[in-house]
Amino acid sequence: MPYEKDDWESAEPGIKRRVFKPGRSLMMMEVHFEEGAQGYAHSHPHEQLTYCLKGSFEFRIDGVKHLLKQGETLVIPSGAVHRTTAIEEGTLLDTFTPLRDDLLKRV
């Protein structure tokens, strides 16, 4: 069954997200960044795969710089400290396993 949610929430300055209804152990969210917006450095026990739908981003994962452009993916390992900066306005599609209860409480 398709899931549609139009409710965007502010995540950080210049960043908004919408979390989709999850499966049993996999979840997904769409994150939109204004140009220059920066996500806070953080880590979590979840494995993350991010796909760039639009724009370009600079990621720092455990201190290592990675550039991500439209159509590219990046794996963020469980426990890795990471952050991103939007080089230009853009959108990421993030998937997580297992479920991130901290994000799902808002759905």
N, C-alpha and C positions, 0 to 999 in steps of 0.2 A: 504494500500500500504506500503510495507517495506521501511524503510529509512536506507540508509547506508552512513556513513561518516567516512572517514579514517583520517580526519584532527585532530590531537591531538594538543592542545595548552598548553604551560607552564602556570601553575596556580601559583605556589609558588616553592621555591627550592625543588627539588626532587619529585615534584608532577606535573602530566600532566592530562588533562581531555579532553573529547569530549562530546559536548552537542548535543543531538538528537533533531530532529524536534518535536515540541510539539503538544499536542492536544489543545482543547479550554481552558482548565483550569488546565491541568496536564502536567508536563514535566519531563524528565529524563536525567541524564548524568552519564557517566562512569568516574571514577577517579582512576588513578594508582599512587601508592606511592612507592618510594624506601624505603628500611629499614631505620628507624630512621627519616624519613621526617615528618615534623610537619605542620599542617594547622594552619593558624592564627586564633586567637580567634575572633569571629564575631557573629552577630545576624542578623536576617531578619524577616520580618512579615510573611513569608511563613512557612507552616507546612512542615516538611521534614521526609521522611522515608528512611533509608539507609540499604542496604543489602550487606553483605560481600561476595563477589564472591571468594576471595582468600586472604589468610594471616590472620593476627590478628592486632587489633587496640585497643588503649586506647582512649576513648572519655572522655571529661570533658564537662558536660552540667550543666550550672548554678552552677559550682563548685563541682558537684558530679561525681565521677569516674565510668565509665562503661567499661567493657572489651567486645570486639566483635570479634568473630571468624568466620571462613568460615561457611556459611549456616545460620548465625544468622542475625536478624534485630534489628533495634533500631529506635524509634520515637524521633524526636527532635521537641519539641513544638514551635509554633510561638513565636518569641521574645526571646527565650532562648539563652544565650551566650554560644557558644560551640566551641570546637576545637578538633582535633584528632592528634594522633601520631601513626605512623606505627611501631608496635613492630617488624614486619618482613615485607618484601616486600609483597604488596597486592593490591587488587582492590576492590573498592566499587561501587555499583550502587545506585545512589541517585535519589529520586523522590521528586518533589515539587508541592505544590498547594497553592495558585494560581501560575500562571506563573511568573518566575523570569526574568523580562525584562532586568535586568542588565547582565544576562548571555546570553539571546537570541539575544542581539544586535551583538554578535560575530558569530552567526550561519549564 
